[in-house]
Amino acid sequence: NAGVTQTPKFQVLKTGQSMTLQCAQDMNHEYMSWYRQDPGMGLRLIHYSVGAGITDQGEVPNGYNVSRSTTEDFPLRLLSAAPSQTSVYFCASRSLGVMDTEAFFGQGTRLTVV
Amino acid sequence: GENVEQHPSTLSVQEGDSAVIKCTYSDSASNYFPWYKQELGKRPQLIIDIRSNVGEKKDQRIAVTLNKTAKHFSLHITETQPEDSAVYFCAASNGNRDDKIIFGKGTRLHILP
């Protein structure tokens, strides 16, 4: 049981380049989300999804796109990377139901934009 | 939208003493309040959570209290040990609306020998 898997673990981009961070979960969770973690700023929500075909913006969505074509996958796209997007990115998923449940995090992707 | 404030940003306590981290939230409709622990270089992991129909929850050395009227909740760690050194995040969610989880900025806890 792999849980939440993110790839890659590390990435260096040049300003203006594009890339996709991958996130996959094998727990059949309806909810998936992306956070970025910067020193002193905590975990800030970028985008989230409550099911296939449904996405919504979080606290800091600018510069990022997402899609949810399957329950398992929730990729995060940077269309034109900027140095301000240097951060550690975490994907998280959770089950939705009558009661709220914990979110499970991936191992993180450390992205540096130069 | 929801806003979660967390204090202090850094906390140092002697091994064996207690540590308290406090959070406030803005959305009175929030009904789920998890706490996560993140060790250096690792992913955040849930340590305890509380729902709005409960005022206090305890799990061994950790406890969480919730005051819905004041919109604040706290994490209490008793008999602290070296392995408690980590960053702790509080969070809030409204499962009746959109299920997104909003986090506080985190507290770095140092356990001093």
Interface residues (C-beta under 8 A of the other chain):
Chain A: Y31 S33 Y35 G40 M41 G42 L43 R44 L45 Y48 V50 D56 G58 E59 F90 A92 R94 L96 M99 D100 E102 A103 F105 G106 Q107 G108
Chain B: G1 Q6 S9 N31 Y32 P34 R43 P44 Q45 L46 D49 R51 F89 S93 G95 D98 D99 K100 I101 I102 F103 G104 K105 G106
